[in-house]
Amino acid sequence: MLYIKSILITCMSFVVFSLSAQEGYQMKPNEKYIEVDFLSSYYNQDGNNGAVTGGIGTEQLTDFANILVVNVPLDSTKSINISAGVDYYTSASTDNIDNNRSSASSKDVRSYFNVGYNHKFLKSGWTIGGKVGASVEYDYSSISGGINLAKELNNGNTEFSFSAQAFVDQWKLYLPRELRSIATVPTTSRNSYNAQLTWSQVINKRIQMSISAEAIYMDGLLSTPFHRVYFENEALSDIERLPGTRLKIPLAVRINYKPTDKLAIRTYYRFYTDDFGIDAHTASIELPYHINDSWTIAPFYRFHTQTGSDYFNPFAIANSSDEFYTSDYDLSELSSSKYGIGIGYTPLYGVGRVNLPFTKRLLMFNSITFRASQYTRDTGLDGYAFALGLNFRI
């Protein structure tokens, strides 16, 4: 119902802006403007391998997410970026923490925000920046901070960039009802640190590519404390237990090729490995096609495959004498596919415009996009998603 209301409000806004577009207005190429992006999405999934119930049972989840991103240019070299979002979700699987379909986690709201600053030095080609952020939900809170550096070479055709970020997280401990008096965890904090190095290159007017390498180190409570694990030939269960540190290393390459003025081919490949024993390969392709000056259609496909973690066991297979164990199928051997289509409407003079009251500024409704996708995993998990994006310029 919330998503339907959001769509209705969006459609009403579309009509208002369209009626105001009585005369064509196109922003000048060098004109400074505040850019505002709003994204609303709905996701639904279900499966039969719920980690809360030890690898069996429902994985039903719905998520209604909204995010607002505002980029404010302070001058030709400095800008501030602000993003804020709210996710509302319901989860039948986490509702089984209490085994009575009434736990606090059956539905919740996650709120978050980030503020960033960038400064570009035109003579040297360097860009420096930083950001801070925070998020909170019923059992989790997080604060973060990061820096980014970039260096342009070869008249802007080559760029090396580096980014680093740290997250300091805190769990509010929720354990399965039957284990609350006997199960303990070593800590309720979790810290994550990541660093990424990227090389981007314009090869010619039709081909661009980038290569990135990243390292992510985590420590603290890396297991989810309300996930159950059941053991072979034992009636008792325990909570999921995983090592207190984890190192992840993703390596990725992206190649964009424009064979014609109307068609683009965007490809992506990533190799991932970690010290939990997971190796993964992800590949995707997207084919944006410009039907005319206003409309774009973009089918896409993504494939992912991974080995299982050393600590994963299906329901009632784990050995209680082991130090670490999990029945979370996100850490199992699996393959998944995601496919769908995106549609974009970006007319030359914008969808519509209106003069903002009490200012001399013009608000232009610049573009609207819609994206639909289907997700399927060979563990039996299926999902689908819809997303609506709006772009405005002030």
Residue pairs with C-beta under 8 A, 6 or more apart in sequence:
2 64
2 88
3 40
3 42
3 64
3 386
6 40
6 64
6 66
6 388
7 388
10 40
10 388
10 390
13 365
13 390
14 351
14 352
14 365
14 368
16 352
16 354
17 351
17 352
17 353
17 354
17 365
18 351
18 352
19 352
20 352
20 353
20 354
21 349
21 350
21 351
21 352
21 353
24 348
24 349
25 349
25 350
25 353
25 362
25 364
26 348
26 349
26 350
27 33
27 364
27 393
32 73
32 75
32 76
33 73
33 393
33 394
34 70
34 71
34 72
34 73
34 393
34 394
35 70
35 71
35 391
35 392
35 393
35 394
36 68
36 69
36 70
36 71
36 391
36 392
36 393
36 394
37 68
37 69
37 70
37 389
37 390
37 391
37 392
38 66
38 67
38 68
38 69
38 389
38 390
38 392
39 65
39 66
39 67
39 69
39 387
39 388
39 389
39 390
40 64
40 65
40 66
40 387
40 388
40 389
41 63
41 64
41 65
41 66
41 385
41 386
41 387
41 388
42 62
42 63
42 64
42 65
42 385
42 386
42 387
43 61
43 62
43 63
43 65
43 383
43 384
43 385
44 61
44 62
44 63
44 383
44 384
44 385
45 59
45 60
45 61
45 62
45 375
45 381
45 382
45 383
45 384
46 58
46 59
46 60
46 61
46 381
46 382
46 383
47 58
47 59
47 60
47 329
47 377
47 379
47 380
47 381
47 382
48 56
48 57
48 58
48 59
48 380
49 55
49 56
49 57
49 59
49 329
49 379
49 380
49 381
50 56
50 57
50 58
50 59
50 93
50 96
51 93
51 224
51 227
51 228
51 240
51 326
51 327
51 328
51 329
51 330
52 93
52 94
52 96
52 97
52 176
52 226
52 227
52 228
53 93
53 96
53 228
54 228
54 229
54 230
54 237
54 315
54 316
54 327
55 229
55 230
55 313
55 314
55 315
55 327
55 328
55 329
56 315
57 93
57 96
58 92
58 93
58 96
59 93
59 381
60 91
60 92
60 93
61 89
61 90
61 91
61 92
61 93
62 89
62 90
62 91
63 87
63 88
63 89
64 87
64 88
64 89
65 85
65 86
65 87
65 88
66 85
66 86
66 87
67 83
67 84
67 85
68 83
68 84
68 85
69 81
69 82
69 83
70 81
70 82
70 83
71 79
71 80
71 81
72 79
72 80
72 81
72 82
73 79
74 80
76 122
77 119
77 120
77 121
77 122
78 117
78 118
78 119
78 120
79 117
79 118
80 115
80 116
80 117
81 114
81 115
81 116
81 117
81 118
81 131
82 113
82 114
82 115
82 116
83 113
83 114
84 111
84 112
84 113
84 114
85 111
85 112
85 113
86 109
86 110
86 111
87 109
87 110
87 111
88 107
88 108
88 109
89 107
89 108
89 110
90 106
90 107
91 105
91 106
91 107
92 101
92 106
94 103
94 105
94 106
94 226
95 101
95 102
95 103
95 105
95 106
96 103
97 103
97 105
97 174
97 175
97 176
97 177
97 226
98 176
98 177
99 176
99 177
99 178
100 177
103 174
104 138
104 174
105 138
105 139
105 174
105 226
108 137
108 138
109 137
110 135
110 136
110 137
111 135
111 136
111 137
112 133
112 134
112 135
112 136
113 133
113 134
113 135
114 131
114 132
114 133
114 144
115 131
115 132
115 133
116 129
116 130
116 131
117 129
117 130
117 131
118 127
118 128
118 129
118 148
119 127
119 128
119 129
120 126
120 127
121 127
121 128
125 151
125 152
125 153
125 156
126 149
126 150
126 151
126 152
127 148
127 149
127 150
127 151
127 152
128 147
128 148
128 149
129 147
129 148
129 149
130 145
130 146
130 147
130 148
131 144
131 145
131 146
131 148
132 143
132 144
132 145
132 146
133 143
133 144
133 145
134 141
134 142
134 143
134 144
135 141
135 142
136 142
138 172
139 171
139 172
139 173
139 174
140 169
140 170
140 171
140 172
141 169
141 170
141 172
142 167
142 168
142 169
142 170
143 167
143 168
144 165
144 166
144 167
144 168
145 165
145 166
146 163
146 164
146 165
146 166
147 163
147 164
147 165
148 161
148 162
148 163
148 164
149 161
149 162
149 163
150 159
150 160
150 161
150 162
151 159
151 160
151 161
152 158
152 159
153 159
153 160
156 202
157 201
157 202
158 199
158 200
158 201
158 202
159 198
159 199
159 200
159 201
160 197
160 198
160 199
160 200
161 197
161 198
161 200
162 195
162 196
162 197
162 198
163 195
163 196
163 198
164 193
164 194
164 195
164 196
165 193
165 194
166 191
166 192
166 193
167 190
167 191
167 192
167 193
168 189
168 191
169 189
169 190
169 191
169 192
169 220
170 188
170 189
170 190
171 188
171 189
171 190
171 221
171 225
172 188
173 185
173 188
173 225
174 225
174 226
175 183
175 225
175 226
175 239
176 183
176 226
176 228
176 237
176 239
178 237
179 228
179 237
179 238
179 239
183 225
183 238
183 239
185 221
185 223
185 225
185 239
186 221
186 244
187 220
187 221
187 244
188 221
189 220
189 221
190 218
190 219
190 220
190 221
190 222
191 218
191 219
191 220
192 216
192 217
192 218
193 216
193 217
193 218
194 214
194 215
194 216
194 217
195 214
195 215
196 212
196 213
196 214
196 215
197 212
197 213
197 214
198 210
198 211
198 212
199 210
199 211
199 212
200 208
200 209
200 210
201 208
201 209
201 210
202 208
203 209
205 258
206 257
206 258
206 259
207 255
207 256
207 257
207 258
208 255
208 256
209 253
209 254
209 255
209 256
210 253
210 254
211 252
211 253
211 254
212 250
212 251
212 252
212 253
212 254
213 249
213 250
213 251
214 248
214 249
214 250
214 251
214 252
215 247
215 248
215 249
216 246
216 247
216 248
216 249
216 250
217 245
217 246
217 247
217 248
218 245
218 246
218 247
218 248
219 244
219 245
219 246
220 244
221 244
222 242
222 243
222 244
222 245
222 246
223 239
223 240
223 241
223 242
223 326
224 240
224 328
225 239
225 240
226 239
227 239
227 240
227 326
227 327
227 328
228 237
228 238
228 239
228 240
228 327
229 237
229 238
229 239
229 240
229 241
229 313
229 318
229 325
229 326
229 327
230 237
230 315
230 316
230 318
230 327
231 237
231 238
231 316
231 318
231 319
231 320
232 316
232 317
232 318
232 319
234 320
236 320
238 320
238 325
240 325
240 326
240 327
240 328
241 323
241 324
241 325
241 326
242 276
242 311
242 324
242 326
243 275
243 276
243 324
245 275
246 274
246 275
246 276
247 274
247 275
248 272
248 273
248 274
249 272
249 273
249 274
250 270
250 271
250 272
251 270
251 271
251 272
252 268
252 269
252 270
252 271
253 268
253 269
253 270
254 266
254 267
254 268
254 269
255 266
255 267
256 264
256 265
256 266
256 267
257 264
257 265
257 267
258 264
258 265
259 265
261 290
262 289
262 290
262 291
263 287
263 288
263 289
263 290
264 287
264 288
264 289
265 285
265 286
265 287
266 285
266 286
266 287
266 288
267 283
267 284
267 285
268 282
268 283
268 284
268 285
269 281
269 282
269 283
270 280
270 281
270 282
270 283
271 279
271 280
271 281
272 278
272 279
272 280
272 281
272 282
272 306
273 279
273 280
276 309
276 310
276 311
276 331
277 307
277 308
277 309
277 310
277 311
278 306
278 307
278 308
278 309
278 331
279 306
279 307
280 304
280 305
280 306
280 307
281 304
281 305
281 306
282 302
282 303
282 304
283 302
283 303
284 300
284 301
284 302
284 303
285 300
285 301
286 298
286 299
286 300
286 342
287 298
287 299
287 300
288 296
288 297
288 298
288 342
289 296
289 297
289 298
290 296
291 297
293 347
293 348
294 345
294 346
294 347
294 348
295 343
295 344
295 345
296 342
296 343
296 344
296 345
296 346
297 341
297 342
297 343
297 344
298 341
298 342
298 343
298 344
299 339
299 340
299 341
299 342
300 339
300 340
300 341
300 342
300 373
301 337
301 338
301 339
302 337
302 338
302 339
303 335
303 336
303 337
304 335
304 336
304 337
304 338
305 334
305 335
305 336
306 333
306 334
306 335
307 333
308 331
308 332
308 333
308 334
309 326
309 331
309 332
311 322
311 324
311 325
311 326
311 331
312 326
312 327
312 328
312 329
312 331
312 332
312 333
313 319
313 325
313 326
313 327
314 327
314 332
315 327
318 325
318 327
319 325
329 379
329 381
332 379
334 377
334 378
334 379
335 377
335 378
336 375
336 376
336 377
336 378
336 381
337 375
337 376
338 373
338 374
338 375
338 376
339 373
339 374
340 371
340 372
340 373
340 374
340 385
341 371
341 372
342 369
342 370
342 371
342 372
343 369
343 370
343 371
344 367
344 368
344 369
344 370
345 351
345 367
345 368
345 369
346 366
346 367
350 364
350 365
350 366
350 367
350 393
351 365
351 366
351 367
351 368
352 364
352 365
353 362
353 363
353 364
353 365
354 362
354 363
355 361
355 362
355 363
356 362
356 363
356 394
361 394
362 394
363 392
363 393
363 394
364 392
364 393
364 394
365 390
365 391
365 392
366 391
366 392
366 393
367 389
367 390
367 391
368 388
368 389
368 390
368 391
369 387
369 388
369 389
369 391
370 386
370 387
370 388
370 389
371 385
371 386
371 387
371 388
371 389
372 384
372 385
372 386
372 387
373 384
373 385
374 382
374 383
374 384
375 381
375 382
375 383
375 384
375 385
376 382
376 383
